[in-house]
Amino acid sequence: MTKEETLKALLATDLTDAQWTKSSFSGGTGQDCLQATRVEGLGWMLRHSILKDHMIPLTDSEYEAYCAGVQAGEPGLVP
């Protein structure tokens, strides 16, 4: 499967029963959260806790690279 096909498959996935995870640093209101869920065999989906219909699909390698950049404190990824 090409990367484009993988991303389209992620967007087409039924996420009704998905287990979304947010950072414990997001605060207690649930209004300022980036949420993530793993789609087995395809990658990850990201969404905002308010605009839940607007999702960003990421392959495993893209998500891992993003997380590594945040952990490393790369400019533009962290305040």
Secondary structure, 3 states (H helix, E strand, C coil): CCHHHHHHHHHHCCCCCCCCEECHHHCCCCCCCEEEEEECCCEEEEEECCCCCCEEEECHHHHHHHHHHHHCCCECCEC
